[in-house]
Amino acid sequence: MQDIRDHYREKIVPKLKEEFGLSSAMAVPKAVKVVINTGIGDAKENKEEQERVVRDIGEIAGQKPVLRKASKSVSGFAIRKGQPVGVSVTLRGKKMYAFLQRLFNIVLPRLRDFKGVPKKSVDESGNYTLGITEHTVFPEIDLAKVGKVRGLEITIVTNTHDKKKTMRLLEELGMPFEK
């Protein structure tokens, strides 16, 4: 199977350049980064569970994530400023393309009753956000070591501010959209 990064350079760039009538290959839409994050609301007091979540997200991403802390106190959610509330990791370059390839070809097809990802999840900035309800669908996760099944939010950030161009880029990269 061809690496998704090479496929982008060799096949997708010339195709999108012609399709959108662009004069330069640098003007072709591209994925800039992928941000993976999850909340740890129930584990905010449990250090062991926090470490487990950080380990799981690190295995999924292939690099060490950071623990995100609350920027302000919210009494309704029993959150104090500086308290851990989430785990986040940003992927760029080779790691980003490797993650996207695994996501499109292995993880998404493993989801229960998967019929494709929704096309409406592109925002005005040209970024695609996908929610996954169970982080255990990733093959890197050992089910015996999972404390609690958590949801993930995966955002694919692009360099374009056009929904149409973002959709075409993701289609060409191999994202399985719903029919």
Phi, psi and omega in degrees: 000135182287141177298137183296330179291316177294320178301320179298310183295315188277323187249312188288316182302308179298322181295312181289328178299315179290316183299318182265000178066041182269144182272337183236144177293336179289342180274352181289137178302143177211157175282130182265315180201164174236128179249125179246127176213158179212153177270152178232037185311315182285343183253018185295337178258348186260100183299321182296316179293323177299315179297324178295318179295315179300317179298314181298313180294324176297321178292321179295315186278331184086010174207161187288125177276170178248147176276123181268137181250152180296134180276340177209161180280139176229104186294329179298332179253005181056045180245132176254151178303134179089356180278139179297131180233348182193172178232134184219148176215141178244126180251138177223163174062224184301318180296323179296311181294322177296319179295315180299320179297315177295318181298311184289322189262337184243306189289305184300317177296340179280347181294143180294135179054039183283123178239010182117159179273150182291144180278346185276003185274014177268129179270180182295338180273000179083023179253145180252127179243131184233133176255135176239127187283336181230119179286350182285354178286346177284133183294343181285343185275126176272113184299333180291336183259002182277126177282306181219140177286130184237155175272156179235151170242125181242121179245125176260112183265128180247169180267007180251154177247031183235122182299318182298315180294322177297315180298316179297318178300310182295322175300314181293327178289342176110015179292128182278093180279155178291149182277000000 
